[in-house]
Amino acid sequence: MKKVIVFRSDLLHRSETFIKEQVIALTKWAPVLVGYREVENGLDLTGIDVRILPGLGTRKWKRLRLRLCQLLGIAHAPTVRALRAVGANLVHVHFGTDAVNVWPSVRRLGLPMLVTLHGYDINIYRRWWETGQGGLLMCTYPRRLLRMAKASDVSFIAVSKAIARRAIQYGIPEEKITVTYIGIDTKRFKPGGLPLKKRRMRMLFVGRMVEKKAPLLMIHAYAEIRKAIPVAELVMIGDGPLLDNAKQLADELAAPVQFLGSCNSDEVLSQLHETRVFCLPSVTAANGDAEGLPISIMEALACGIPVVTSARGAVGEVITNGENGFTFPEGMLSELTRSILEILTKDWLFSCKSIQAVQPSDDVLSISATSKTLSNIYDVTALINGRFERDISSPK
C-alpha cells in the first residue's frame, strides 16, 4: 500500500481532532503521523502509526540545531534521515506555518509535498508576521511560503473556497490549489435526542475563546435575547485567552452562561443533541486571522441543527441563508440577535422535513467521502512526481 507522511509539528492538540479523524479515515493510503513532539494532555493517538522526529528532545544543543536550520531555511539532517526511514511516497503537512519549516528537509529527500491551509496560516496579515509578532522564527514566513509555493512538487489544499481565494490573493498560484473540505464522522454526528421543537430554548457556541470566534459578541447577543425570552440558555464550549473576559462580561450583564471549558467530541455531540440553534459569530481579528471552515459548524449541520454564523468559510458554502440557518455581516449584534430569535421563536425550522433540509448531503460533510477525494489527490500528486515507482528508502 502507498504510504503518506502526515506532518504536524506538535502531535496533536485537542482542538485538532480533524487531523486525527482524517488520518483514521484513509483506506487507500497508509498514513504515518509524524511530528517533533507529543502534546501533553493532547489527543489520544492509540492505534495510529506515530513517529517522533529528532530535534526537540532534552538536549539543548539539538533543539538549537533544529531551530537554526529552520531559521536559515536549510535541511535538518536528522529530520531527513527519519523521514527517509518511513519510506513514504509523499508528505502531507497541515498548516503552512509547519510546512515552511519542514520543507527544506522534505525537498532534500525529494518527496512531493501537499500543504493544507486551514485559516490563520493564510489569513493573518503579512505585516503581522514580518514585524515579528509571531516570533523571530516566523518573521520570514510570508516570503518562505511564497518561495515554497513556486516549487514544482509543492501543491496546496484549501479547506474552503474562502481560504482558496485568500491564498490566491496572498500570491499562491491558483492552479496549485484544490478546495477539499475536511469532513466529519456522519455516522456519529447525526440527529438525535428530542425533536428540536421540544427542546429547551438553548443556544450552543463551540470554539476557542479567541478574538476571531467573537465569544464576547455572543454573550452580548444572549443578554439581548433574554429580554425577549427570559428562559433562553447559552452553553459555551471552549478554552482560551478570552475565557476570563467572557465570564466577567456574563457577570456584568447578568447573563447566566454555562461555561463548560474544553470538551471532547463526545461531550460536544451530547450538547448538540440538546440545543436548538448553533451560533458562531466569527469576525476578522485585528491581525487578519479569520475562519476557514469550522468543523463545529459541519458537526452541527450533520446533527440537523440550524446554524447562525458569520464565519467566512461557511457563508455561501455550507450555510444557505434562510434554509439551514442564517448568515450575517461580521460584528453585527442586531443581525446576530434577530437571526437567533427567528429560529427560537418560529416553528418553520422544527419539523422533520426541515431537519432533513438542514443537513447537507454526505458528499459534502462525510469524512468517508472527503477522504476518498483526498486519496485521489494523493494519487495524482504521487503520479505526477513519479513517486509510485521510485524507492525513496534508499539514500539519495
C-alpha positions in Angstrom: 0.0 0.0 0.0 1.2 3.5 -0.8 2.4 5.4 2.3 1.9 9.1 3.2 3.6 11.1 5.9 1.0 13.3 7.6 3.1 16.0 9.4 2.2 18.3 12.2 5.0 19.6 14.4 3.0 19.1 17.7 1.0 15.9 17.9 -1.8 16.7 18.5 -3.7 19.5 20.3 -7.2 18.6 21.5 -8.6 21.1 19.0 -7.1 19.2 16.1 -9.4 16.2 16.0 -9.9 17.0 12.3 -6.3 15.8 11.6 -6.8 12.6 13.6 -10.1 11.8 12.0 -8.7 12.4 8.5 -5.8 10.1 9.2 -8.1 7.3 10.6 -10.4 7.6 7.6 -7.7 6.9 5.0 -8.0 3.5 3.4 -6.2 3.6 0.1 -3.1 5.1 1.6 -1.2 4.0 4.8 -0.8 7.2 6.9 2.1 7.7 9.3 1.6 10.7 11.6 4.9 12.5 12.1 5.9 15.4 14.3 8.6 16.7 16.6 6.9 16.2 19.9 3.7 14.8 21.5 1.4 17.4 23.2 0.9 16.9 26.9 -2.8 16.1 27.5 -3.3 16.1 23.8 -5.4 13.8 21.7 -5.3 10.0 22.2 -3.4 8.7 19.2 -3.7 5.0 20.1 -3.9 2.8 17.0 -2.2 5.4 14.7 1.3 4.9 13.4 3.1 7.8 15.1 6.8 8.7 14.6 8.6 11.4 16.7 11.4 13.2 14.8 14.7 14.0 16.5 15.3 17.7 17.3 13.1 18.8 20.2 14.3 16.3 22.8 16.0 17.1 26.1 19.4 18.1 24.7 19.5 21.9 24.3 22.1 21.8 21.5 19.9 19.5 19.4 17.0 21.9 19.8 19.2 24.9 18.8 20.4 23.0 15.8 16.9 22.3 14.6 15.8 25.9 15.2 18.9 27.2 13.4 18.2 25.0 10.3 14.6 26.3 10.3 15.6 29.9 10.6 18.1 29.6 7.8 15.8 27.5 5.6 18.2 24.6 5.2 17.6 20.8 5.6 17.9 19.3 9.1 19.9 16.1 8.6 18.3 14.1 11.5 14.9 15.0 10.1 15.8 13.9 6.6 17.1 10.6 7.9 14.0 10.0 10.0 11.6 10.9 7.1 13.5 8.6 4.7 13.2 5.7 7.2 9.4 6.0 6.9 9.6 5.0 3.2 6.7 7.2 2.1 5.5 8.3 -1.3 4.6 11.9 -0.3 4.3 14.3 2.6 1.0 16.0 3.6 1.6 18.9 6.0 -1.2 20.6 8.0 -0.8 24.4 8.2 1.5 26.5 6.1 3.4 27.5 9.2 4.6 24.0 9.7 5.2 23.5 6.0 7.8 26.2 5.6 9.8 24.8 8.5 9.9 21.2 7.3 10.0 21.9 3.6 13.9 22.1 3.3 14.2 18.6 4.7 11.4 17.3 2.5 13.0 18.9 -0.5 16.3 17.3 0.3 14.6 13.9 0.5 13.0 14.5 -2.9 9.4 13.9 -1.9 6.4 15.8 -3.2 4.5 17.8 -0.6 0.9 18.8 -0.1 0.0 21.6 2.3 -3.4 22.1 3.8 -4.2 25.7 4.6 -6.7 26.0 7.4 -7.1 29.6 8.4 -4.6 31.6 10.4 -1.7 30.4 8.3 -3.0 32.3 5.3 -5.4 34.9 6.7 -3.1 36.7 9.1 -1.7 39.8 7.5 1.9 39.6 6.1 2.9 42.7 8.1 2.0 41.0 11.4 4.4 38.1 10.6 7.1 40.4 9.2 7.2 42.7 12.3 8.0 39.7 14.5 4.6 39.4 16.3 4.6 35.7 15.5 8.1 35.2 16.8 11.6 35.6 15.4 11.5 32.3 13.5 8.3 33.3 11.7 9.4 36.8 10.6 10.1 35.4 7.1 7.1 33.2 7.0 5.3 35.0 4.1 8.4 35.1 2.0 9.2 31.4 2.6 5.6 30.4 2.0 5.6 32.1 -1.5 9.1 30.8 -2.3 8.0 27.2 -1.4 4.8 27.7 -3.5 7.0 28.1 -6.6 8.4 24.6 -6.3 7.0 22.2 -8.9 6.5 19.4 -6.4 4.5 21.5 -3.8 0.8 21.9 -4.0 -2.0 23.1 -1.7 -5.3 22.1 -0.3 -7.7 24.8 0.9 -10.4 23.8 3.5 -12.9 26.2 1.9 -13.4 28.4 -1.1 -12.8 31.4 1.1 -9.4 30.1 2.1 -8.6 29.4 -1.6 -9.5 33.0 -2.5 -7.3 34.3 0.2 -4.4 32.1 -0.8 -4.6 33.4 -4.4 -4.7 37.0 -3.0 -1.6 36.1 -1.0 0.3 35.1 -4.1 -0.1 31.3 -4.3 -0.8 30.2 -7.9 -4.5 29.3 -8.4 -3.6 26.2 -10.4 -1.8 24.8 -7.3 -4.8 25.0 -5.0 -7.5 22.4 -4.6 -10.6 23.0 -2.4 -11.4 20.0 -0.2 -13.4 20.0 3.0 -12.0 18.1 5.9 -15.3 16.2 6.6 -16.7 14.7 9.8 -17.9 11.3 11.0 -21.6 11.5 10.0 -22.2 8.1 11.5 -21.6 9.7 14.9 -22.8 13.2 14.2 -26.4 12.8 13.2 -29.8 13.9 14.5 -30.5 12.5 18.0 -32.2 13.4 21.2 -35.6 15.2 21.5 -37.2 16.8 18.4 -36.0 20.4 18.1 -39.4 22.0 18.9 -39.5 20.0 22.2 -36.1 21.1 23.4 -35.4 24.0 25.8 -34.6 27.4 24.3 -30.9 26.6 24.3 -28.1 28.0 22.1 -24.7 26.4 21.7 -21.3 28.0 21.0 -18.3 25.8 20.3 -14.9 27.4 19.7 -11.7 28.6 21.3 -12.1 31.7 23.3 -10.1 33.9 20.9 -10.8 37.1 19.1 -11.9 35.6 15.7 -14.5 33.4 17.4 -16.2 36.5 19.0 -17.3 34.9 22.3 -18.0 38.4 23.8 -20.3 39.3 20.9 -22.1 36.0 21.6 -22.7 36.9 25.2 -24.0 40.4 24.3 -26.4 38.7 21.9 -27.5 36.3 24.6 -28.2 39.2 27.0 -30.4 40.8 24.4 -32.2 37.6 23.6 -33.1 37.1 27.3 -35.1 40.3 27.2 -37.4 38.6 24.7 -37.0 35.0 26.0 -36.1 35.1 29.7 -35.8 31.3 29.8 -33.2 31.2 27.0 -30.0 29.4 27.7 -26.5 29.7 26.3 -23.9 26.9 26.6 -20.3 27.9 25.6 -17.7 25.2 25.0 -14.1 26.2 24.6 -11.0 27.4 26.4 -8.6 30.2 25.6 -7.2 33.6 26.5 -10.6 35.4 26.4 -12.3 32.9 28.8 -11.9 35.1 31.9 -13.1 38.1 29.9 -16.2 36.2 28.8 -17.0 35.1 32.3 -16.6 38.7 33.6 -18.9 40.1 30.9 -21.5 37.4 31.6 -21.5 38.5 35.2 -21.7 42.2 34.3 -24.7 41.6 32.0 -26.3 39.2 34.5 -26.3 36.6 31.7 -26.3 33.0 33.1 -23.9 31.5 30.6 -22.9 27.9 31.1 -19.2 27.7 30.5 -18.1 24.1 30.0 -14.4 24.7 29.1 -12.6 22.4 26.7 -14.7 19.3 25.8 -14.1 16.2 23.8 -16.1 15.3 20.7 -18.5 13.0 22.7 -19.3 15.9 25.0 -19.9 18.2 22.1 -22.2 15.7 20.5 -24.2 15.4 23.7 -24.7 19.1 23.8 -25.7 19.3 20.1 -28.4 16.8 20.9 -29.8 19.2 23.5 -29.6 22.5 21.6 -32.0 24.3 19.3 -29.5 26.6 17.5 -25.7 26.6 17.0 -24.1 30.0 17.0 -20.6 31.1 15.8 -20.4 34.9 15.3 -16.9 34.9 13.9 -15.1 38.1 13.0 -11.8 39.0 11.3 -9.2 39.6 14.1 -7.1 42.7 14.3 -4.1 40.7 12.8 -6.3 39.4 9.9 -6.9 35.9 11.4 -10.3 34.6 10.2 -12.2 31.4 9.9 -11.6 28.7 7.3 -14.5 26.3 7.6 -15.0 25.4 11.3 -15.5 21.7 11.9 -18.0 22.7 14.7 -20.4 24.1 12.1 -20.3 21.0 10.0 -21.0 18.8 13.1 -24.0 21.0 14.0 -25.4 20.7 10.4 -24.9 16.9 10.4 -26.9 16.8 13.6 -29.7 18.7 11.9 -29.2 21.9 14.0 -29.7 25.3 12.3 -26.6 27.5 12.4 -26.3 31.2 12.8 -22.8 32.4 11.7 -20.7 35.0 10.0 -17.7 32.6 9.5 -16.2 33.3 6.1 -15.7 29.7 5.1 -19.3 28.8 5.9 -21.2 31.7 4.4 -22.5 30.6 1.0 -20.6 27.3 1.1 -22.4 25.1 3.6 -24.8 27.6 5.1 -27.6 28.8 2.8 -29.2 31.9 4.4 -32.8 31.1 5.4 -32.6 27.4 4.7 -30.3 25.7 7.1 -29.6 28.7 9.2 -28.8 32.4 8.9 -25.7 34.3 7.9 -25.0 37.9 8.8 -22.2 40.6 8.4 -19.3 40.3 10.8 -19.8 42.0 14.1 -23.5 43.0 13.6 -25.0 42.4 17.0 -28.5 43.3 15.9 -28.4 40.8 13.0 -27.0 38.1 15.2 -29.7 38.6 17.8 -32.5 38.8 15.2 -31.4 35.6 13.5 -31.3 33.6 16.7 -34.7 34.9 17.8 -36.1 33.9 14.3 -35.1 30.3 15.0 -36.0 30.2 18.6 -39.5 31.6 18.2 -40.7 30.2 14.9 -41.6 26.6 14.2 -40.9 26.6 10.5 -37.4 25.1 11.1 -38.5 22.5 13.5 -40.4 19.9 11.5 -38.9 16.6 10.5 -38.9 17.9 6.9 -36.9 21.0 7.8 -34.4 18.9 9.8 -33.6 17.0 6.7 -33.2 20.3 4.8 -30.7 21.5 7.4 -28.4 18.5 6.7 -26.2 18.9 3.6 -25.5 15.7 1.7 -23.0 13.2 2.9 -20.9 14.1 -0.1 -20.3 17.5 1.5 -19.9 16.5 5.1 -18.9 12.9 5.4 -15.2 12.1 6.3 -15.5 8.9 4.2 -16.4 10.9 1.1 -13.8 13.6 1.7 -11.1 11.1 2.4 -11.7 9.4 -1.0 -11.2 12.8 -2.6 -8.0 13.3 -0.5 -6.8 9.9 -1.6 -7.4 10.8 -5.2 -5.3 14.0 -4.7 -2.6 11.9 -3.2 -2.7 9.6 -6.2 -2.4 12.4 -8.7 0.3 14.1 -6.8 2.4 11.0 -6.4 1.9 10.0 -10.1 2.9 13.4 -11.4 6.0 13.4 -9.3 6.9 9.8 -10.1 6.5 8.6 -6.5 4.8 5.3 -7.3 7.8 3.8 -9.0 10.8 5.3 -7.1 12.1 3.6 -3.9 12.7 6.6 -1.6 14.0 4.4 1.2 17.4 4.2 -0.5 19.8 7.1 0.3 20.0 9.9 -2.2 
